[in-house]
Amino acid sequence: MKNHILNKLRTKHNYTEEYVARKMNMSQSAYSRLESGKTELSLERMEELERIYNMPVSEILEEYKNEKR
């Protein structure tokens, strides 16, 4: 997943990196590495994002596809 999608989702919901990181039970620096692409986004983490944003993984992936165009 392109990393700017994570940033776009987070800012769209007016969340801070620290808030999302806390919801994902990780440090802010670990979450920052996800956004920057230094760490791969696992399926488990995708499911956590689904819960945080109340958005199916399929919609998150659709945003990713749209960004690639």
mmCIF file of the N, C-alpha and C atoms, coordinates in Angstrom:
data_MODEL
# 
_entry.id   MODEL 
# 
loop_
_atom_site.group_PDB 
_atom_site.id 
_atom_site.type_symbol 
_atom_site.label_atom_id 
_atom_site.label_alt_id 
_atom_site.label_comp_id 
_atom_site.label_asym_id 
_atom_site.label_entity_id 
_atom_site.label_seq_id 
_atom_site.pdbx_PDB_ins_code 
_atom_site.Cartn_x 
_atom_site.Cartn_y 
_atom_site.Cartn_z 
_atom_site.occupancy 
_atom_site.B_iso_or_equiv 
_atom_site.pdbx_formal_charge 
_atom_site.auth_seq_id 
_atom_site.auth_comp_id 
_atom_site.auth_asym_id 
_atom_site.auth_atom_id 
_atom_site.pdbx_PDB_model_num 
ATOM 1   N N  . MET A 1 1  ? 0.843   -1.172 0.000   1.00 0.00 ? 1  MET A N  1 
ATOM 2   C CA . MET A 1 1  ? 0.000   0.000  0.000   1.00 0.00 ? 1  MET A CA 1 
ATOM 3   C C  . MET A 1 1  ? 0.890   1.237  0.000   1.00 0.00 ? 1  MET A C  1 
ATOM 4   N N  . LYS A 1 2  ? 0.534   2.202  -0.818  1.00 0.00 ? 2  LYS A N  1 
ATOM 5   C CA . LYS A 1 2  ? 1.286   3.449  -0.814  1.00 0.00 ? 2  LYS A CA 1 
ATOM 6   C C  . LYS A 1 2  ? 1.037   4.152  0.505   1.00 0.00 ? 2  LYS A C  1 
ATOM 7   N N  . ASN A 1 3  ? 2.095   4.688  1.026   1.00 0.00 ? 3  ASN A N  1 
ATOM 8   C CA . ASN A 1 3  ? 2.059   5.229  2.369   1.00 0.00 ? 3  ASN A CA 1 
ATOM 9   C C  . ASN A 1 3  ? 1.217   6.487  2.505   1.00 0.00 ? 3  ASN A C  1 
ATOM 10  N N  . HIS A 1 4  ? 1.111   7.269  1.435   1.00 0.00 ? 4  HIS A N  1 
ATOM 11  C CA . HIS A 1 4  ? 0.323   8.488  1.564   1.00 0.00 ? 4  HIS A CA 1 
ATOM 12  C C  . HIS A 1 4  ? -1.156  8.192  1.777   1.00 0.00 ? 4  HIS A C  1 
ATOM 13  N N  . ILE A 1 5  ? -1.601  6.983  1.475   1.00 0.00 ? 5  ILE A N  1 
ATOM 14  C CA . ILE A 1 5  ? -2.988  6.604  1.743   1.00 0.00 ? 5  ILE A CA 1 
ATOM 15  C C  . ILE A 1 5  ? -3.218  6.579  3.247   1.00 0.00 ? 5  ILE A C  1 
ATOM 16  N N  . LEU A 1 6  ? -2.272  6.038  4.002   1.00 0.00 ? 6  LEU A N  1 
ATOM 17  C CA . LEU A 1 6  ? -2.411  6.014  5.459   1.00 0.00 ? 6  LEU A CA 1 
ATOM 18  C C  . LEU A 1 6  ? -2.473  7.432  6.005   1.00 0.00 ? 6  LEU A C  1 
ATOM 19  N N  . ASN A 1 7  ? -1.625  8.296  5.477   1.00 0.00 ? 7  ASN A N  1 
ATOM 20  C CA . ASN A 1 7  ? -1.632  9.691  5.911   1.00 0.00 ? 7  ASN A CA 1 
ATOM 21  C C  . ASN A 1 7  ? -2.947  10.358 5.520   1.00 0.00 ? 7  ASN A C  1 
ATOM 22  N N  . LYS A 1 8  ? -3.416  10.091 4.321   1.00 0.00 ? 8  LYS A N  1 
ATOM 23  C CA . LYS A 1 8  ? -4.665  10.694 3.836   1.00 0.00 ? 8  LYS A CA 1 
ATOM 24  C C  . LYS A 1 8  ? -5.841  10.265 4.710   1.00 0.00 ? 8  LYS A C  1 
ATOM 25  N N  . LEU A 1 9  ? -5.927  8.983  5.020   1.00 0.00 ? 9  LEU A N  1 
ATOM 26  C CA . LEU A 1 9  ? -7.010  8.495  5.885   1.00 0.00 ? 9  LEU A CA 1 
ATOM 27  C C  . LEU A 1 9  ? -6.939  9.149  7.263   1.00 0.00 ? 9  LEU A C  1 
ATOM 28  N N  . ARG A 1 10 ? -5.747  9.202  7.804   1.00 0.00 ? 10 ARG A N  1 
ATOM 29  C CA . ARG A 1 10 ? -5.560  9.755  9.147   1.00 0.00 ? 10 ARG A CA 1 
ATOM 30  C C  . ARG A 1 10 ? -5.952  11.226 9.186   1.00 0.00 ? 10 ARG A C  1 
ATOM 31  N N  . THR A 1 11 ? -5.473  12.004 8.235   1.00 0.00 ? 11 THR A N  1 
ATOM 32  C CA . THR A 1 11 ? -5.781  13.437 8.242   1.00 0.00 ? 11 THR A CA 1 
ATOM 33  C C  . THR A 1 11 ? -7.245  13.694 7.885   1.00 0.00 ? 11 THR A C  1 
ATOM 34  N N  . LYS A 1 12 ? -7.814  12.867 7.038   1.00 0.00 ? 12 LYS A N  1 
ATOM 35  C CA . LYS A 1 12 ? -9.237  12.996 6.682   1.00 0.00 ? 12 LYS A CA 1 
ATOM 36  C C  . LYS A 1 12 ? -10.115 12.876 7.926   1.00 0.00 ? 12 LYS A C  1 
ATOM 37  N N  . HIS A 1 13 ? -9.680  12.051 8.868   1.00 0.00 ? 13 HIS A N  1 
ATOM 38  C CA . HIS A 1 13 ? -10.434 11.840 10.105  1.00 0.00 ? 13 HIS A CA 1 
ATOM 39  C C  . HIS A 1 13 ? -9.940  12.746 11.247  1.00 0.00 ? 13 HIS A C  1 
ATOM 40  N N  . ASN A 1 14 ? -9.023  13.633 10.928  1.00 0.00 ? 14 ASN A N  1 
ATOM 41  C CA . ASN A 1 14 ? -8.457  14.544 11.930  1.00 0.00 ? 14 ASN A CA 1 
ATOM 42  C C  . ASN A 1 14 ? -7.814  13.807 13.099  1.00 0.00 ? 14 ASN A C  1 
ATOM 43  N N  . TYR A 1 15 ? -7.142  12.699 12.801  1.00 0.00 ? 15 TYR A N  1 
ATOM 44  C CA . TYR A 1 15 ? -6.444  11.923 13.820  1.00 0.00 ? 15 TYR A CA 1 
ATOM 45  C C  . TYR A 1 15 ? -4.956  12.261 13.766  1.00 0.00 ? 15 TYR A C  1 
ATOM 46  N N  . THR A 1 16 ? -4.322  12.188 14.912  1.00 0.00 ? 16 THR A N  1 
ATOM 47  C CA . THR A 1 16 ? -2.869  12.340 14.962  1.00 0.00 ? 16 THR A CA 1 
ATOM 48  C C  . THR A 1 16 ? -2.228  10.969 14.814  1.00 0.00 ? 16 THR A C  1 
ATOM 49  N N  . GLU A 1 17 ? -0.955  10.966 14.481  1.00 0.00 ? 17 GLU A N  1 
ATOM 50  C CA . GLU A 1 17 ? -0.213  9.697  14.433  1.00 0.00 ? 17 GLU A CA 1 
ATOM 51  C C  . GLU A 1 17 ? -0.276  9.014  15.791  1.00 0.00 ? 17 GLU A C  1 
ATOM 52  N N  . GLU A 1 18 ? -0.145  9.792  16.845  1.00 0.00 ? 18 GLU A N  1 
ATOM 53  C CA . GLU A 1 18 ? -0.162  9.230  18.191  1.00 0.00 ? 18 GLU A CA 1 
ATOM 54  C C  . GLU A 1 18 ? -1.496  8.553  18.501  1.00 0.00 ? 18 GLU A C  1 
ATOM 55  N N  . TYR A 1 19 ? -2.599  9.181  18.090  1.00 0.00 ? 19 TYR A N  1 
ATOM 56  C CA . TYR A 1 19 ? -3.923  8.600  18.332  1.00 0.00 ? 19 TYR A CA 1 
ATOM 57  C C  . TYR A 1 19 ? -4.073  7.260  17.614  1.00 0.00 ? 19 TYR A C  1 
ATOM 58  N N  . VAL A 1 20 ? -3.741  7.230  16.330  1.00 0.00 ? 20 VAL A N  1 
ATOM 59  C CA . VAL A 1 20 ? -3.875  5.990  15.552  1.00 0.00 ? 20 VAL A CA 1 
ATOM 60  C C  . VAL A 1 20 ? -2.935  4.923  16.110  1.00 0.00 ? 20 VAL A C  1 
ATOM 61  N N  . ALA A 1 21 ? -1.730  5.320  16.449  1.00 0.00 ? 21 ALA A N  1 
ATOM 62  C CA . ALA A 1 21 ? -0.764  4.376  17.011  1.00 0.00 ? 21 ALA A CA 1 
ATOM 63  C C  . ALA A 1 21 ? -1.309  3.753  18.291  1.00 0.00 ? 21 ALA A C  1 
ATOM 64  N N  . ARG A 1 22 ? -1.869  4.576  19.149  1.00 0.00 ? 22 ARG A N  1 
ATOM 65  C CA . ARG A 1 22 ? -2.424  4.071  20.408  1.00 0.00 ? 22 ARG A CA 1 
ATOM 66  C C  . ARG A 1 22 ? -3.554  3.083  20.139  1.00 0.00 ? 22 ARG A C  1 
ATOM 67  N N  . LYS A 1 23 ? -4.430  3.386  19.181  1.00 0.00 ? 23 LYS A N  1 
ATOM 68  C CA . LYS A 1 23 ? -5.528  2.494  18.817  1.00 0.00 ? 23 LYS A CA 1 
ATOM 69  C C  . LYS A 1 23 ? -5.012  1.175  18.253  1.00 0.00 ? 23 LYS A C  1 
ATOM 70  N N  . MET A 1 24 ? -3.819  1.217  17.632  1.00 0.00 ? 24 MET A N  1 
ATOM 71  C CA . MET A 1 24 ? -3.231  0.011  17.046  1.00 0.00 ? 24 MET A CA 1 
ATOM 72  C C  . MET A 1 24 ? -2.274  -0.688 18.016  1.00 0.00 ? 24 MET A C  1 
ATOM 73  N N  . ASN A 1 25 ? -2.226  -0.194 19.251  1.00 0.00 ? 25 ASN A N  1 
ATOM 74  C CA . ASN A 1 25 ? -1.350  -0.764 20.277  1.00 0.00 ? 25 ASN A CA 1 
ATOM 75  C C  . ASN A 1 25 ? 0.109   -0.796 19.836  1.00 0.00 ? 25 ASN A C  1 
ATOM 76  N N  . MET A 1 26 ? 0.565   0.336  19.321  1.00 0.00 ? 26 MET A N  1 
ATOM 77  C CA . MET A 1 26 ? 1.960   0.459  18.899  1.00 0.00 ? 26 MET A CA 1 
ATOM 78  C C  . MET A 1 26 ? 2.447   1.860  19.249  1.00 0.00 ? 26 MET A C  1 
ATOM 79  N N  . SER A 1 27 ? 3.737   2.046  19.196  1.00 0.00 ? 27 SER A N  1 
ATOM 80  C CA . SER A 1 27 ? 4.286   3.366  19.479  1.00 0.00 ? 27 SER A CA 1 
ATOM 81  C C  . SER A 1 27 ? 4.033   4.300  18.289  1.00 0.00 ? 27 SER A C  1 
ATOM 82  N N  . GLN A 1 28 ? 4.117   5.592  18.573  1.00 0.00 ? 28 GLN A N  1 
ATOM 83  C CA . GLN A 1 28 ? 3.941   6.574  17.501  1.00 0.00 ? 28 GLN A CA 1 
ATOM 84  C C  . GLN A 1 28 ? 5.038   6.414  16.468  1.00 0.00 ? 28 GLN A C  1 
ATOM 85  N N  . SER A 1 29 ? 6.254   6.110  16.904  1.00 0.00 ? 29 SER A N  1 
ATOM 86  C CA . SER A 1 29 ? 7.356   5.954  15.953  1.00 0.00 ? 29 SER A CA 1 
ATOM 87  C C  . SER A 1 29 ? 7.144   4.722  15.070  1.00 0.00 ? 29 SER A C  1 
ATOM 88  N N  . ALA A 1 30 ? 6.576   3.649  15.629  1.00 0.00 ? 30 ALA A N  1 
ATOM 89  C CA . ALA A 1 30 ? 6.283   2.458  14.823  1.00 0.00 ? 30 ALA A CA 1 
ATOM 90  C C  . ALA A 1 30 ? 5.206   2.773  13.785  1.00 0.00 ? 30 ALA A C  1 
ATOM 91  N N  . TYR A 1 31 ? 4.193   3.540  14.189  1.00 0.00 ? 31 TYR A N  1 
ATOM 92  C CA . TYR A 1 31 ? 3.151   3.919  13.235  1.00 0.00 ? 31 TYR A CA 1 
ATOM 93  C C  . TYR A 1 31 ? 3.732   4.825  12.151  1.00 0.00 ? 31 TYR A C  1 
ATOM 94  N N  . SER A 1 32 ? 4.591   5.725  12.547  1.00 0.00 ? 32 SER A N  1 
ATOM 95  C CA . SER A 1 32 ? 5.227   6.618  11.586  1.00 0.00 ? 32 SER A CA 1 
ATOM 96  C C  . SER A 1 32 ? 5.993   5.825  10.531  1.00 0.00 ? 32 SER A C  1 
ATOM 97  N N  . ARG A 1 33 ? 6.626   4.737  10.939  1.00 0.00 ? 33 ARG A N  1 
ATOM 98  C CA . ARG A 1 33 ? 7.339   3.883  9.983   1.00 0.00 ? 33 ARG A CA 1 
ATOM 99  C C  . ARG A 1 33 ? 6.368   3.225  8.997   1.00 0.00 ? 33 ARG A C  1 
ATOM 100 N N  . LEU A 1 34 ? 5.137   2.925  9.447   1.00 0.00 ? 34 LEU A N  1 
ATOM 101 C CA . LEU A 1 34 ? 4.129   2.406  8.518   1.00 0.00 ? 34 LEU A CA 1 
ATOM 102 C C  . LEU A 1 34 ? 3.782   3.465  7.477   1.00 0.00 ? 34 LEU A C  1 
ATOM 103 N N  . GLU A 1 35 ? 3.533   4.684  7.941   1.00 0.00 ? 35 GLU A N  1 
ATOM 104 C CA . GLU A 1 35 ? 3.171   5.764  7.020   1.00 0.00 ? 35 GLU A CA 1 
ATOM 105 C C  . GLU A 1 35 ? 4.292   6.099  6.056   1.00 0.00 ? 35 GLU A C  1 
ATOM 106 N N  . SER A 1 36 ? 5.519   5.984  6.523   1.00 0.00 ? 36 SER A N  1 
ATOM 107 C CA . SER A 1 36 ? 6.651   6.351  5.673   1.00 0.00 ? 36 SER A CA 1 
ATOM 108 C C  . SER A 1 36 ? 7.087   5.210  4.761   1.00 0.00 ? 36 SER A C  1 
ATOM 109 N N  . GLY A 1 37 ? 6.536   4.014  4.976   1.00 0.00 ? 37 GLY A N  1 
ATOM 110 C CA . GLY A 1 37 ? 6.875   2.881  4.132   1.00 0.00 ? 37 GLY A CA 1 
ATOM 111 C C  . GLY A 1 37 ? 8.100   2.115  4.598   1.00 0.00 ? 37 GLY A C  1 
ATOM 112 N N  . LYS A 1 38 ? 8.627   2.470  5.740   1.00 0.00 ? 38 LYS A N  1 
ATOM 113 C CA . LYS A 1 38 ? 9.791   1.755  6.256   1.00 0.00 ? 38 LYS A CA 1 
ATOM 114 C C  . LYS A 1 38 ? 9.409   0.396  6.832   1.00 0.00 ? 38 LYS A C  1 
ATOM 115 N N  . THR A 1 39 ? 8.119   0.236  7.141   1.00 0.00 ? 39 THR A N  1 
ATOM 116 C CA . THR A 1 39 ? 7.581   -1.027 7.650   1.00 0.00 ? 39 THR A CA 1 
ATOM 117 C C  . THR A 1 39 ? 6.408   -1.443 6.777   1.00 0.00 ? 39 THR A C  1 
ATOM 118 N N  . GLU A 1 40 ? 6.360   -2.727 6.436   1.00 0.00 ? 40 GLU A N  1 
ATOM 119 C CA . GLU A 1 40 ? 5.256   -3.260 5.644   1.00 0.00 ? 40 GLU A CA 1 
ATOM 120 C C  . GLU A 1 40 ? 3.966   -3.289 6.463   1.00 0.00 ? 40 GLU A C  1 
ATOM 121 N N  . LEU A 1 41 ? 2.857   -3.063 5.809   1.00 0.00 ? 41 LEU A N  1 
ATOM 122 C CA . LEU A 1 41 ? 1.552   -3.114 6.449   1.00 0.00 ? 41 LEU A CA 1 
ATOM 123 C C  . LEU A 1 41 ? 1.009   -4.533 6.343   1.00 0.00 ? 41 LEU A C  1 
ATOM 124 N N  . SER A 1 42 ? 0.853   -5.191 7.483   1.00 0.00 ? 42 SER A N  1 
ATOM 125 C CA . SER A 1 42 ? 0.367   -6.569 7.507   1.00 0.00 ? 42 SER A CA 1 
ATOM 126 C C  . SER A 1 42 ? -1.154  -6.607 7.423   1.00 0.00 ? 42 SER A C  1 
ATOM 127 N N  . LEU A 1 43 ? -1.678  -7.783 7.154   1.00 0.00 ? 43 LEU A N  1 
ATOM 128 C CA . LEU A 1 43 ? -3.127  -7.967 7.119   1.00 0.00 ? 43 LEU A CA 1 
ATOM 129 C C  . LEU A 1 43 ? -3.736  -7.648 8.484   1.00 0.00 ? 43 LEU A C  1 
ATOM 130 N N  . GLU A 1 44 ? -3.055  -8.047 9.549   1.00 0.00 ? 44 GLU A N  1 
ATOM 131 C CA . GLU A 1 44 ? -3.556  -7.735 10.895  1.00 0.00 ? 44 GLU A CA 1 
ATOM 132 C C  . GLU A 1 44 ? -3.668  -6.237 11.103  1.00 0.00 ? 44 GLU A C  1 
ATOM 133 N N  . ARG A 1 45 ? -2.666  -5.508 10.641  1.00 0.00 ? 45 ARG A N  1 
ATOM 134 C CA . ARG A 1 45 ? -2.688  -4.050 10.774  1.00 0.00 ? 45 ARG A CA 1 
ATOM 135 C C  . ARG A 1 45 ? -3.788  -3.449 9.904   1.00 0.00 ? 45 ARG A C  1 
ATOM 136 N N  . MET A 1 46 ? -4.009  -4.015 8.729   1.00 0.00 ? 46 MET A N  1 
ATOM 137 C CA . MET A 1 46 ? -5.108  -3.555 7.864   1.00 0.00 ? 46 MET A CA 1 
ATOM 138 C C  . MET A 1 46 ? -6.442  -3.724 8.582   1.00 0.00 ? 46 MET A C  1 
ATOM 139 N N  . GLU A 1 47 ? -6.610  -4.857 9.261   1.00 0.00 ? 47 GLU A N  1 
ATOM 140 C CA . GLU A 1 47 ? -7.849  -5.102 10.005  1.00 0.00 ? 47 GLU A CA 1 
ATOM 141 C C  . GLU A 1 47 ? -8.010  -4.099 11.141  1.00 0.00 ? 47 GLU A C  1 
ATOM 142 N N  . GLU A 1 48 ? -6.912  -3.706 11.762  1.00 0.00 ? 48 GLU A N  1 
ATOM 143 C CA . GLU A 1 48 ? -6.972  -2.693 12.809  1.00 0.00 ? 48 GLU A CA 1 
ATOM 144 C C  . GLU A 1 48 ? -7.391  -1.346 12.219  1.00 0.00 ? 48 GLU A C  1 
ATOM 145 N N  . LEU A 1 49 ? -6.859  -1.024 11.050  1.00 0.00 ? 49 LEU A N  1 
ATOM 146 C CA . LEU A 1 49 ? -7.251  0.222  10.384  1.00 0.00 ? 49 LEU A CA 1 
ATOM 147 C C  . LEU A 1 49 ? -8.733  0.193  10.023  1.00 0.00 ? 49 LEU A C  1 
ATOM 148 N N  . GLU A 1 50 ? -9.196  -0.957 9.602   1.00 0.00 ? 50 GLU A N  1 
ATOM 149 C CA . GLU A 1 50 ? -10.612 -1.132 9.277   1.00 0.00 ? 50 GLU A CA 1 
ATOM 150 C C  . GLU A 1 50 ? -11.475 -0.760 10.490  1.00 0.00 ? 50 GLU A C  1 
ATOM 151 N N  . ARG A 1 51 ? -11.065 -1.236 11.648  1.00 0.00 ? 51 ARG A N  1 
ATOM 152 C CA . ARG A 1 51 ? -11.806 -0.964 12.885  1.00 0.00 ? 51 ARG A CA 1 
ATOM 153 C C  . ARG A 1 51 ? -11.707 0.517  13.261  1.00 0.00 ? 51 ARG A C  1 
ATOM 154 N N  . ILE A 1 52 ? -10.521 1.088  13.182  1.00 0.00 ? 52 ILE A N  1 
ATOM 155 C CA . ILE A 1 52 ? -10.310 2.483  13.577  1.00 0.00 ? 52 ILE A CA 1 
ATOM 156 C C  . ILE A 1 52 ? -11.111 3.440  12.703  1.00 0.00 ? 52 ILE A C  1 
ATOM 157 N N  . TYR A 1 53 ? -11.081 3.206  11.399  1.00 0.00 ? 53 TYR A N  1 
ATOM 158 C CA . TYR A 1 53 ? -11.746 4.122  10.469  1.00 0.00 ? 53 TYR A CA 1 
ATOM 159 C C  . TYR A 1 53 ? -13.176 3.699  10.134  1.00 0.00 ? 53 TYR A C  1 
ATOM 160 N N  . ASN A 1 54 ? -13.613 2.573  10.720  1.00 0.00 ? 54 ASN A N  1 
ATOM 161 C CA . ASN A 1 54 ? -14.957 2.063  10.453  1.00 0.00 ? 54 ASN A CA 1 
ATOM 162 C C  . ASN A 1 54 ? -15.199 1.997  8.941   1.00 0.00 ? 54 ASN A C  1 
ATOM 163 N N  . MET A 1 55 ? -14.243 1.367  8.287   1.00 0.00 ? 55 MET A N  1 
ATOM 164 C CA . MET A 1 55 ? -14.207 1.324  6.828   1.00 0.00 ? 55 MET A CA 1 
ATOM 165 C C  . MET A 1 55 ? -13.681 -0.043 6.415   1.00 0.00 ? 55 MET A C  1 
ATOM 166 N N  . PRO A 1 56 ? -14.397 -0.768 5.571   1.00 0.00 ? 56 PRO A N  1 
ATOM 167 C CA . PRO A 1 56 ? -13.905 -2.084 5.152   1.00 0.00 ? 56 PRO A CA 1 
ATOM 168 C C  . PRO A 1 56 ? -12.542 -1.997 4.463   1.00 0.00 ? 56 PRO A C  1 
ATOM 169 N N  . VAL A 1 57 ? -11.758 -3.030 4.647   1.00 0.00 ? 57 VAL A N  1 
ATOM 170 C CA . VAL A 1 57 ? -10.442 -3.099 4.004   1.00 0.00 ? 57 VAL A CA 1 
ATOM 171 C C  . VAL A 1 57 ? -10.596 -2.895 2.501   1.00 0.00 ? 57 VAL A C  1 
ATOM 172 N N  . SER A 1 58 ? -11.670 -3.423 1.931   1.00 0.00 ? 58 SER A N  1 
ATOM 173 C CA . SER A 1 58 ? -11.877 -3.276 0.482   1.00 0.00 ? 58 SER A CA 1 
ATOM 174 C C  . SER A 1 58 ? -11.955 -1.803 0.077   1.00 0.00 ? 58 SER A C  1 
ATOM 175 N N  . GLU A 1 59 ? -12.564 -0.954 0.912   1.00 0.00 ? 59 GLU A N  1 
ATOM 176 C CA . GLU A 1 59 ? -12.629 0.482  0.601   1.00 0.00 ? 59 GLU A CA 1 
ATOM 177 C C  . GLU A 1 59 ? -11.262 1.139  0.740   1.00 0.00 ? 59 GLU A C  1 
ATOM 178 N N  . ILE A 1 60 ? -10.509 0.703  1.743   1.00 0.00 ? 60 ILE A N  1 
ATOM 179 C CA . ILE A 1 60 ? -9.151  1.238  1.913   1.00 0.00 ? 60 ILE A CA 1 
ATOM 180 C C  . ILE A 1 60 ? -8.315  0.882  0.685   1.00 0.00 ? 60 ILE A C  1 
ATOM 181 N N  . LEU A 1 61 ? -8.437  -0.360 0.243   1.00 0.00 ? 61 LEU A N  1 
ATOM 182 C CA . LEU A 1 61 ? -7.695  -0.793 -0.939  1.00 0.00 ? 61 LEU A CA 1 
ATOM 183 C C  . LEU A 1 61 ? -8.175  -0.072 -2.195  1.00 0.00 ? 61 LEU A C  1 
ATOM 184 N N  . GLU A 1 62 ? -9.457  0.232  -2.270  1.00 0.00 ? 62 GLU A N  1 
ATOM 185 C CA . GLU A 1 62 ? -9.997  0.968  -3.417  1.00 0.00 ? 62 GLU A CA 1 
ATOM 186 C C  . GLU A 1 62 ? -9.396  2.380  -3.468  1.00 0.00 ? 62 GLU A C  1 
ATOM 187 N N  . GLU A 1 63 ? -9.246  3.003  -2.307  1.00 0.00 ? 63 GLU A N  1 
ATOM 188 C CA . GLU A 1 63 ? -8.582  4.321  -2.275  1.00 0.00 ? 63 GLU A CA 1 
ATOM 189 C C  . GLU A 1 63 ? -7.163  4.204  -2.786  1.00 0.00 ? 63 GLU A C  1 
ATOM 190 N N  . TYR A 1 64 ? -6.496  3.129  -2.420  1.00 0.00 ? 64 TYR A N  1 
ATOM 191 C CA . TYR A 1 64 ? -5.134  2.881  -2.893  1.00 0.00 ? 64 TYR A CA 1 
ATOM 192 C C  . TYR A 1 64 ? -5.109  2.769  -4.415  1.00 0.00 ? 64 TYR A C  1 
ATOM 193 N N  . LYS A 1 65 ? -6.047  1.986  -4.969  1.00 0.00 ? 65 LYS A N  1 
ATOM 194 C CA . LYS A 1 65 ? -6.122  1.834  -6.424  1.00 0.00 ? 65 LYS A CA 1 
ATOM 195 C C  . LYS A 1 65 ? -6.352  3.165  -7.101  1.00 0.00 ? 65 LYS A C  1 
ATOM 196 N N  . ASN A 1 66 ? -7.268  3.959  -6.560  1.00 0.00 ? 66 ASN A N  1 
ATOM 197 C CA . ASN A 1 66 ? -7.577  5.263  -7.152  1.00 0.00 ? 66 ASN A CA 1 
ATOM 198 C C  . ASN A 1 66 ? -6.368  6.196  -7.126  1.00 0.00 ? 66 ASN A C  1 
ATOM 199 N N  . GLU A 1 67 ? -5.561  6.102  -6.093  1.00 0.00 ? 67 GLU A N  1 
ATOM 200 C CA . GLU A 1 67 ? -4.363  6.930  -5.995  1.00 0.00 ? 67 GLU A CA 1 
ATOM 201 C C  . GLU A 1 67 ? -3.330  6.546  -7.060  1.00 0.00 ? 67 GLU A C  1 
ATOM 202 N N  . LYS A 1 68 ? -3.304  5.281  -7.442  1.00 0.00 ? 68 LYS A N  1 
ATOM 203 C CA . LYS A 1 68 ? -2.320  4.815  -8.431  1.00 0.00 ? 68 LYS A CA 1 
ATOM 204 C C  . LYS A 1 68 ? -2.627  5.322  -9.830  1.00 0.00 ? 68 LYS A C  1 
ATOM 205 N N  . ARG A 1 69 ? -3.860  5.706  -10.074 1.00 0.00 ? 69 ARG A N  1 
ATOM 206 C CA . ARG A 1 69 ? -4.260  6.146  -11.428 1.00 0.00 ? 69 ARG A CA 1 
ATOM 207 C C  . ARG A 1 69 ? -3.746  7.510  -11.771 1.00 0.00 ? 69 ARG A C  1 
# 
